[in-house]
Amino acid sequence: QVRLIESGGGLVQPGGSLTLSCAASGRTFGSASMAWFRQAPGKEREFVARINWGGWRTDYADSVKGRFTISRDNAKNTLYLQMHTLKPEDTAIYYCATSWVYGSRVDEYDYWGQGTQVTVSS
């Protein structure tokens, strides 16, 4: 049974920062790719960032490149997303997900967390 539990969401002002965490269990964490996706109200779930099993390969959506950083600590079975210079359009539920492939599509990920709400507003 794979479990992913996100935390760290909240309300932040534009220009602020947040760090999300995703605690994983039930899969050999250090062998799987991990990713963050987000879903805003009325929109489809979209790719934010991904990281390969060892952490040396990362990719980002153009909308967050230069502002967000994905990382992982395989010793702690934890995935992170550091978010800086947040904008109102970053408001969404953020989900972590795991996959045996290094993908960026929703259908490439087989286990998902429950999500954590990030709201960027003054």
N, C-alpha and C positions, 0 to 999 in steps of 0.2 A: 504494500500500500504506500504510494508516494504521497507525501504531504508537503505543501508549500504554503507558508504563512507570511504574508507581507505585513510590514509595520512602518511607521514613520510619516504617514500622510498627515495632512492638516491644512489649516488656513494660513496663507502667507501673503504678504503684500507684494505687488509687482516689484521686480528687482531683487527680491529676496532669494533665500536658499533653503533647500530641504534635502535630507538624505533618507532614501527609502532602503529598507532591508527586507530580505526574503530568506527565511530559515527553511531549509530543506531536510527531508528525511525520507527513508524508504527506497532510495535509489542510490547507487554509487555516485555521489555528487561529483566527485572529481573526474568522472569519465564522461559526463554529459554536457552538452551545450546548454546555456541558459540565456534567457532574453527577458526584456521588459516590453510590454505592450501597454497601450492606454485606450480608453474609450470615453469619449465625451458624449453628453446627452444628445440623442438623435443622430449620432454618427456611428460608423462601423469601427470595430476595434482595429487599431493601427500599430504597426511596429515602431518601437522607440530605439532600442539598442540590443545588441547581442554580444555574447562573449563565448569563446570556445572553451573546451574542457580545461585547458591548462592556464587560461587567462591571458595569453600573449596575443590573441587575435580578437579585435573588437570592431564593430561597425555601428553606425548611427544613422537614424533618419536625418535628412537634410535640415528639418525644422528644429532639431536639438543639437546639431553638431556644433562643437565649440562651447556649449553651455552645460551639457550633461556628460557624466563619466560613469561608465559601467565597470564594476570590478567584482572580484570574488575572493573569498578566503576558503579554500578547500579544507583546511584543517578545522574550520568552524562550520562547514556546510552552509555557508551564508553568501548570498548574492547582494550586491549593493547598487544603488543608483544615486549618485551625487548630482543634484540639480541646482544650477546657479542662474542668476539673471532671469528668474522666472517671469513669465508673461501671462496675462489673463487667458490666452489661448492654450496654455499648458494645463488648464483646469480639466480634470478627467479622473476616472478611476484607473489606477495603475495596477497592472497585473504582472506577476512574474510567471514564467513558464519554463519547462524543461523538455529537451528533445535529444535524441541520439544523432540528429543531423544539425548542421550549422546553418539553420534556415532563418528566413525573415517573414515567412507567411504564417498566418494563424493556424492553418491546417497542418503545418509541419511540427507543431508542438502538441504533445499528448497529455501533459499534466499541467494544471493551472492552479494558482492560488485563488483566494476569494476576492482579492483586490483591496486597495487602500485608496481613499479619496484624497485628492490633492486639489485644493481650491486656491486660485491666485486672484486676489481681489483687494482693493483698498477700502 
